Amino acid sequence: MGNYQLITILGPTASGKTPFAAALAHRLGTEIISADSRQVYRSMDIGTGKDLSDYIVAGQTIPYHLIDIREPGEKYNVFAYQHDFHRIYENLRAKGKLPILCGGTGMYIEAVLKGYKLLDVPPNPALRERLKNKTLKELGTLLASYKTLHNKTDVDSAQRAIRAIEIEEYYKNEAPDVNEYEPIHSLVIGLSLDRNLRREKISKRLRTRLDEGMVDEVRAILSTGVNPDDLIYYGLEYKYLTLHIIGRLTYEEMVAQLEIAIHQFAKRQMTWFRGMERRGIKIHWIDATLPTEQKIEQTLAFLNQPEQECL
C-alpha cells in the first residue's frame, strides 16, 4: 500500500462520507478520525448529522475519534483540533494501523495534512467592540480582504466572522513558522456529487432531520442553560433553529433560510477543496453515487498503485 500514512475521505455535506469511510475501515481493519467542526459537541446530534449507526458495519462498530469530546457552548478551533488529531493519529500509527480521516471541514483536514503551525489566538475585546454592529455581509467582505489561510467555509454567523477576523489580525503581527508538525503523506479521496443531486439530497435530508426532532434537540440544549448566542455561533442548523426557538424567525422562515444556508455551505466546501488542489493536495475524486463496494475497490486501486506524491 505504498508509503501512505493516512487515508483521507472528504466531500461536501450529504455526499455519504461517513458510511463509506466506515465500510472502508471495516475492510482495512482500521479506525476513523472525524474532521467535522460541529460533531465534536455532545448532544448536538441530529443537527450535525452525527448518525452513529453509520459506524456499524456487518454488526461491528468501527472505532471513531474526535466526536462527542466537548460540551455545547464551548468554543473549539483548528488549533485544538490539530493537537487532538495528532494525539489520536500517533497512537493509531503506533498500533500499525492506517487511520482514515473523514469529514467536510476543509481547514481541519488541510491543517493536519500540511502540518501548519497554528497559534492559539486570544480574544481581542477592542476589535470585537469595533465590529459588533457590522452586518454579516460587511464582515464577510472584510474577511475576504485577508490573504492568509483561514477557514471561511463555516462563517455564516456574525460571531464566527468576527472570530475569523480576530484570527487574521493576530496572524498579521504574530506570524508563526511554516510547520509545527510534519506533513502527512495521505491518499485523499473526494466524493463528488452532481450539483443538482447534491441540492436534492440536502433538501431531503433537512426535512428528515426536522421530522426526527431537530427543533426539540436544540430546545433541550438551550434548556440546560447554554446561551442562545453560543449556539448561534455554531451556524447552520444551530443558528437558525435557535433563532426560531427564541422567537426571531417563524418556523417557515427558519426552514427556508436554513435550506439556503446549507446549499451555500456545500458550495463553500467545494470551493475550499478546489483551493486545496491548487495548494498542491492531490484529490482522487470518486462518484459518490457508486455502490459502496465499487467505491472501496477504486480506493484500494489508488492505494496500491505506484507511489505518487499527494502533497
N, C-alpha and C positions, 0 to 999 in steps of 0.2 A: 504494500500500500504506500510505496514511496516514503518520503520523509515528512509527511503531513503530521502536524502536532494537534490538529483540531479539524472538525468539520463544522462549517457554519451554514445554517439554513435561515435565509431571510426572505422577505417578500412583504407586499402590502397587507393591510388588515383584510381579513376574510379570504386569504389565499390558501388556508389549510396547512399552515406551517407546523403546528403542534402535533396533529395526528401523524403527519408524515415523519417528523423527527422522532416520534415515539416508535413508529414501526421500524425505522432505520436503526434506532438504538437497540431495539429488540434483536434485530438481525446481527448486529455487531457486538452485542453483549456489553453495552456501554451506558453512560448516563448523560443527562441533559442539563445544561446550564441555561437558564432563561435570560433573555435580553429584552425584557419588557419593563418600561419605566413605571408602570402602574400595578403590575401583578406582584410587585414586592410588598404590597399592603394587604394585611389581613382584613377580612370581612368585605373587601371590595372585589367581589367575585363575579357577579353577573355583568356588571358594567365594564369590567376589564376583559371579559371573555375567558375567565380562568376556569375552564371546564376540565377539572382534574381527571374526569373519566377518560379524557384523550390519552392519558398516560398509561391506561390499562390496555395491554396488548396480549392476546391469547391467554387471558386470565392472569397475567403477570403485571405488576405495577412497575413501570420504568422509573428508576430513581431520578428525581429532578431537584434542582437547586435554585436559590435566589427567588423563590416565590414564598409569600407569606412571612417575610422577615422583618417587616416594620408595621407600626400601628397607623391607622388612618389619622391624618392631621400632621404627621411628621413630614419633614422635607428630606427627600432623598435625591442624590445627584450623581452625575457621571464620575466625579471624583471618588465618592463612596463605592459606586458600582465597580469601578476598575479594581479597587483594592479587594472587595468581596469576591469578584470574579477570580482573581489570581490565587486567592487562598483555596478556593474550590478546585480550580484548574490544576494547580500544582499537586494537590492531593490525589486527584484522579490520574494524572500522569505518573505519579509515583507508584500507583497500583497497576501500571501498564495499560491503562485504558486510553482510547482515542475519544475524548469528550466531544459532544455535539452542542454547539452554541446555537440557540434558536430564539428568534424574536424579530420584532419590527422596529425597535428603537435604534436607528442607524448610528447615532453618535455613540451609544454604548458599544455597539459592535465595532465601529471603526477605532474607537479609543483603545480597545484591547488588542485588535489585530495589528495596529500600528505602534502600540506601546507609547502613546502620547504621554508626556509628563504634564499632569494637570495640577492645578492649585486648589486648595480648599478656600474658596473665596468668602470672606466675611461680609455681613450686611453693610450697606452704605446708607445710613439714615438720611443724610443730606440729599443724596441723589434720589432716593425714594420720594422724599418730600417734593422735590422739584418735578418729578414725573407723574405724581399721583393723579393729577387732573387731566392727563392726556388720554385720548381715546386709544383703543386697541389698534386702530388703523394708523394713527400717528406714531405709536410706539413701534409698530411693525416697520414703518418707513425708516425710523431712526435705527432700528436694529439692522436693517438691510444695508446700512451705510458702513457697517464694520466689515473688515476684511478677514478677520481671524475666524477660526473654526469653532462654531458653537451650534448646538442642536436647535435649529429653528423649527424642526418638524412639529414639536409639541406645543408651540407657542400659540395658544388660542384663548388665553385669558390675559388680562392686563397685568396681573401679578406675575405670571410666568414671563411675560415680555419684559417687565421691569427687572426681574431677576436676571434675565439673559443680558440686558444692557449693563447691569451691575457687573456681571462677569466680564463682559468685553472691556469695560472701563478699567477694571482691575488688571486685566492682562496687558493693557497698554503700558502700564507702569511697572508691572511685575512679571515680565515675560519669562516663562520657565525654559529650561533646557529642552531640547527636542524630545528626548525619551527618558522615561523613568524605568520602564520595563522593556525587555527585548521584544521586537515584533514577533508575532506568531505566524508560522507558516501554515496557513489554513486552506483547505479546499472550501470554496464558497459557492454554495448552491442557492440560486434565486428561483422562487416560484413565480412564474409570470401568469398574469390573468388578463384577458381581454378587458378593455376599459368598460365596455357596456355590461359585460358579465360581472365584473367587479362591482359596479354600481348596483346591479340587481341583487347580488349576494349581500352587499352591505345593507340595503334597504330591507331585505327579507330578515336578515339577522337582527336588525334593530327591533323590528316588530316582535320577533320571537323573544327577545330579551325583555321587552316590555311586558309581554304575556307571562313571562316566567317570574315577574315580580321585581323588576329592577327599581321601580319607584319605591317600593317598600324597603328594599335593601338600603337605599340612600337615606330614607326616613329613619331607619333603625340606627344607622351610623350617627346621624345628627342627634338622635335621642340619647346617645351616650355622652353628649357634651362636646363633640367635635364642632369647632367653629365653622359656620357655613362658608366663610371666606377661605378656610383651609381646604374644603372640598372643591370649591370653585377653582382654586389654584391648580388642581389636577387637570382641569379642562375636560373637553369632550363630554361623555356621559355624566360625569360628576359635576361639571359646571352647569349643564342645562337642567338636569334633574333637580339640583339644589335650588336653582333659580325658580323652578316651578313650585317646589315644596314651600319655599319662603314667600311665595305669592307674587313674584315678579314676572312670571310667564304663565299663561294658561297652558293646559295640557297640550292643546293643539299647536300653540306657538312653540312649546318645548320640543315636540316631536319634529315639527318642520325645520326648526333651526338646528337641532341636533343632527338630523339626517344630512343637511347641507354641510355641517361642520365635519362629519365623518368622511364624506366624499372628499372634502378639501384636504383633510388629514392624509388620506390614502394617496392623493396626488402629491402632497409634500414628501411622503415617504419615498415615492418613486423618484422624485427629484433628487432626494438625498442619495439613493442608491446609484443613480446615474453619476452623481458627483463622486461617489466612492470609486467608480470605474475610472473617471477622469483622473483621480488621485492615485491610480496605479493598482487598485484591487481588482483582480480578475473575478468576475461573477459568471458562473456557468448557469445559464437560465434554462429551466425546465418548465414545460407546460403544466400548470397547476391542476388542470382537469384530467390529466392522465391517471389511470388506476395506480394505486399506491405501489403495487409490485413493480410496475414499469418505472415509476419514479426512483424506486430503490435500485433497480438494475442500472438505470442511467447514472445514478450517483456512484455506484460501485465501479462502473466503467471509467468514470472520471478519476476515481480514487486509484485505480490500478493502471491507468495509462502512464507512459513515460513521464518522468518528473518534469514539471514546469513551474515556474515561479508564479505565485498567486498574489504576491505583494509587490 
